[in-house]
Amino acid sequence: MATICSFCGNKIGFWSQQISFKDGKMGGKCLIKYGMGTKWNFKPGAREYAKEHTVQEFKDLIASGKTFKDVQSKYLTDDEKKQAANDAKYDELMKKYDKMLPIFQKEATAQFSHYIFDDKRQQILQKKTFLSDPRFINYSDIISYKVNQSGHDEKKHHGITRAVVGGAIAGGVGAIVGATTGGKQNDYIDHLGLIITLKDGSNFEIVFIRKIEQEKANSFTARDDIQRFNTLVSMIDAIIAKNNQTAKTTSTENTNPDPADEIRKFKKLADDGIITQDEFEAKKKQLLGL
């Protein structure tokens, strides 16, 4: 006798996933529809919830405008709760990414590989790839960079690697490939990338030439990659210079207190009899530059 889904009334296929409530079954399609599972597995806590509730109780939950997610945490282990929190964060990130990607593409100041620079928003969008999640990077978080370059000559196939640090740490090198390698240019470029470091200590690399490509240094493709690389370095130099100026201005503002605040402070001292009224008036004139 075929098993019937208590929610849609359809037969549950032999190979289809199903979950048992106190008084009925839920088939694979409804598992997906009501957020209790996917095509291949159950959502954490789904089976535990079903064991404790009737079909009607779950229907009432859905009718109230809630979903399984609203009650899921009660049926999770500590590890599952952590995973659910991570999943929720990922879902929010992907919603933001899907919304912002076309905006970044429209406003793009420049794009290198899967990194979109947007001067208007002062952010870099790292696009989602097969191996990495999307990421939003603030210009203000960039503190330094390092040129990552290696190459070999026609007759010497061992790699020669050079790295030059720029930005906040070294003061900016305005890197030009060739100059960054002490004037020596190899016959082949095996790798060319820029490693950018952020305030939190993390970094990411924007790669122009990968080892698998090994471009001939004097080829049109290599020259184009080097030109785009130098454009990126110039942009990062400008961003770091702006960040340094902002930090310097903020520091100056912090060391120069607001005159109004200082006057209030000295007025209280006068009111409390700690300084005389004449002393207060003299300090007030000084603070106002009179």
C-alpha positions in Angstrom: 0.0 0.0 0.0 1.4 3.4 -1.0 2.3 5.9 1.7 0.5 9.2 1.3 1.9 12.6 2.3 -0.4 14.1 5.0 0.4 17.6 3.7 -0.2 17.5 -0.1 -2.1 14.2 -0.4 0.3 12.8 -3.0 2.0 9.4 -2.9 5.4 9.3 -1.4 7.8 7.6 -3.9 9.7 4.5 -2.7 13.0 6.4 -3.0 11.7 9.7 -1.8 12.7 11.1 1.6 9.9 11.1 4.2 9.6 12.2 7.8 7.2 10.7 10.4 5.0 12.9 12.5 2.9 11.5 15.4 0.0 10.8 13.1 1.2 11.1 9.6 4.0 11.5 7.0 5.6 14.3 5.1 7.1 13.5 1.7 10.2 14.9 0.0 8.5 17.7 -1.9 6.8 19.0 1.2 10.0 18.6 3.2 11.6 21.1 0.8 8.5 23.3 0.6 8.2 23.7 4.4 11.9 24.0 5.1 12.4 20.7 6.9 14.7 19.1 4.4 16.4 19.1 1.0 16.4 16.6 -1.8 19.1 14.6 0.0 18.8 15.1 3.7 16.7 16.5 6.6 17.3 19.9 8.2 18.9 19.5 11.7 16.1 19.0 14.3 13.4 18.2 11.8 13.0 14.6 12.8 13.1 15.4 16.5 10.4 18.1 16.0 8.1 15.7 14.0 8.3 13.0 16.7 6.8 15.4 19.2 4.1 17.0 17.0 1.0 16.1 15.0 0.4 17.0 11.4 -2.2 19.5 12.4 0.1 21.2 14.9 2.7 21.8 12.1 -0.1 23.1 9.8 -1.2 25.5 12.5 2.4 26.7 12.8 2.6 27.4 9.1 -0.9 29.0 9.1 0.4 31.4 11.8 3.0 32.8 9.4 5.9 31.0 11.0 8.2 28.4 9.5 10.2 25.5 10.9 13.2 27.8 11.3 11.2 29.7 14.0 11.1 26.6 16.3 14.2 24.7 15.0 16.7 25.9 17.7 14.8 24.0 20.4 15.6 20.7 18.8 19.3 21.3 18.0 22.4 20.2 19.7 25.0 22.8 20.6 27.0 22.0 17.5 23.9 22.1 15.3 23.0 25.5 16.8 26.4 26.8 15.8 26.0 25.4 12.3 22.5 26.9 12.0 23.9 30.3 13.1 26.6 30.0 10.4 24.1 29.0 7.8 21.9 32.0 8.7 24.9 34.3 8.4 25.8 32.7 5.0 22.2 33.2 3.8 22.3 36.8 4.8 25.6 37.3 3.0 24.3 35.7 -0.2 21.1 37.9 -0.1 23.3 41.0 0.3 25.6 39.7 -2.5 22.8 39.0 -4.9 21.4 42.5 -4.3 24.8 44.3 -4.5 26.5 42.5 -7.3 24.7 44.3 -10.2 25.2 47.6 -8.3 28.9 47.1 -8.0 29.1 46.0 -11.7 27.3 49.2 -12.7 29.4 51.5 -10.5 32.7 49.7 -11.0 35.7 52.0 -11.0 37.9 49.0 -12.0 37.8 45.2 -11.9 40.8 42.9 -11.5 40.1 39.2 -11.7 37.0 38.6 -9.5 37.6 41.8 -7.5 35.4 44.8 -8.3 36.6 48.2 -7.0 33.9 50.8 -6.3 35.2 54.3 -5.4 31.7 55.6 -4.8 31.1 53.0 -2.0 34.8 52.9 -1.0 34.6 49.1 -1.1 35.9 46.1 -3.0 33.5 43.3 -3.8 35.2 39.9 -4.0 32.9 37.9 -6.2 31.8 34.4 -5.4 33.8 31.7 -7.0 33.8 27.9 -6.9 36.4 28.0 -4.1 35.5 31.1 -2.2 32.5 32.9 -0.7 31.7 36.6 -1.6 33.3 39.3 0.5 32.9 43.0 1.0 36.2 44.8 1.8 36.3 48.4 2.9 39.0 50.6 1.4 39.6 52.0 5.0 40.7 48.5 6.1 43.6 48.3 3.7 47.0 49.0 5.4 49.7 47.5 3.1 50.5 45.3 0.2 53.2 43.0 -1.1 54.2 42.3 -4.7 54.4 38.6 -5.3 56.4 37.8 -8.5 58.4 34.9 -9.7 59.9 33.9 -13.1 62.6 32.0 -14.9 64.9 32.3 -17.9 64.8 30.3 -21.1 67.7 28.1 -20.1 67.2 28.2 -16.3 63.9 26.7 -15.3 64.2 27.2 -11.6 62.0 30.0 -10.3 63.2 33.3 -9.0 60.8 34.8 -6.5 60.9 38.4 -5.4 58.5 40.3 -3.1 58.3 44.0 -2.4 56.3 45.4 0.4 54.4 48.7 -0.1 51.9 50.8 1.6 51.7 51.7 5.3 54.6 49.6 6.3 57.2 50.6 3.6 55.7 53.9 2.6 54.5 52.9 -0.9 56.7 51.7 -3.7 54.5 52.6 -6.7 55.5 49.2 -8.0 56.5 48.8 -11.6 57.4 45.3 -12.5 61.1 45.3 -13.4 61.8 48.1 -11.0 60.5 45.9 -8.1 62.9 43.2 -9.1 66.0 45.3 -9.0 65.9 45.9 -12.8 66.2 42.3 -13.7 63.4 40.9 -15.9 63.2 37.1 -16.5 62.4 35.6 -19.9 59.2 34.1 -18.4 56.8 35.4 -15.7 55.6 32.4 -13.7 53.5 34.3 -11.2 52.4 37.9 -10.7 50.1 39.0 -8.0 49.5 41.6 -5.3 48.9 40.5 -1.7 46.8 43.1 0.1 46.8 43.1 3.9 43.9 44.4 6.1 43.7 45.9 9.5 42.5 42.6 11.1 45.7 40.8 9.9 44.0 38.9 7.1 45.1 39.3 3.4 44.0 38.4 -0.1 45.9 38.2 -3.4 44.8 39.5 -6.7 46.6 37.4 -9.3 47.4 38.5 -12.8 49.6 35.6 -14.0 49.5 32.1 -12.6 52.3 29.5 -12.8 50.3 27.3 -15.0 50.3 30.1 -17.6 54.0 31.0 -17.5 53.8 34.0 -19.9 56.8 35.1 -21.9 57.8 38.5 -20.4 57.9 40.4 -23.7 54.6 39.0 -25.0 51.6 41.2 -25.6 49.6 39.4 -23.0 52.3 39.8 -20.3 52.7 43.5 -21.1 48.9 43.9 -20.7 48.9 42.0 -17.4 51.8 44.1 -16.1 50.0 47.3 -17.1 46.9 46.3 -15.3 49.0 45.2 -12.3 50.6 48.6 -12.1 47.2 50.3 -12.4 46.1 48.3 -9.4 49.2 49.2 -7.4 48.6 52.9 -8.1 45.0 52.5 -6.8 46.1 50.7 -3.7 48.8 53.3 -3.1 46.2 56.1 -3.3 43.8 54.3 -1.0 46.6 53.8 1.6 47.7 57.4 1.4 44.1 58.5 2.0 43.8 56.1 4.9 47.0 57.5 6.4 45.8 61.1 6.0 42.5 60.3 7.6 44.2 58.6 10.5 46.5 61.6 10.9 43.6 64.1 10.8 41.6 62.0 13.4 44.7 61.9 15.7 45.0 65.7 15.4 41.4 66.2 16.2 41.6 63.9 19.2 44.6 66.0 20.6 42.7 69.3 20.1 39.7 69.2 22.3 36.5 71.1 21.4 36.7 74.7 22.8 33.1 74.6 23.9 33.7 71.4 26.0 36.7 73.0 27.6 34.8 76.2 28.4 32.1 74.1 30.1 34.7 72.3 32.1 36.3 75.5 33.4 32.9 77.0 34.0 32.1 74.1 36.4 35.5 74.7 38.1 34.5 78.3 38.6 31.0 77.4 39.9 32.6 75.0 42.4 35.0 77.7 43.6 38.1 75.9 42.5 39.1 78.7 40.2 38.1 82.4 40.4 35.7 84.0 37.9 38.5 86.2 36.6 40.6 83.0 35.9 37.6 81.5 34.1 37.1 84.6 32.0 40.8 84.6 31.0 40.7 80.9 30.1 37.5 81.5 28.1 39.1 84.2 26.0 42.2 82.0 25.4 40.0 79.1 24.2 38.0 81.4 21.9 41.2 83.0 20.5 40.2 86.5 21.7 
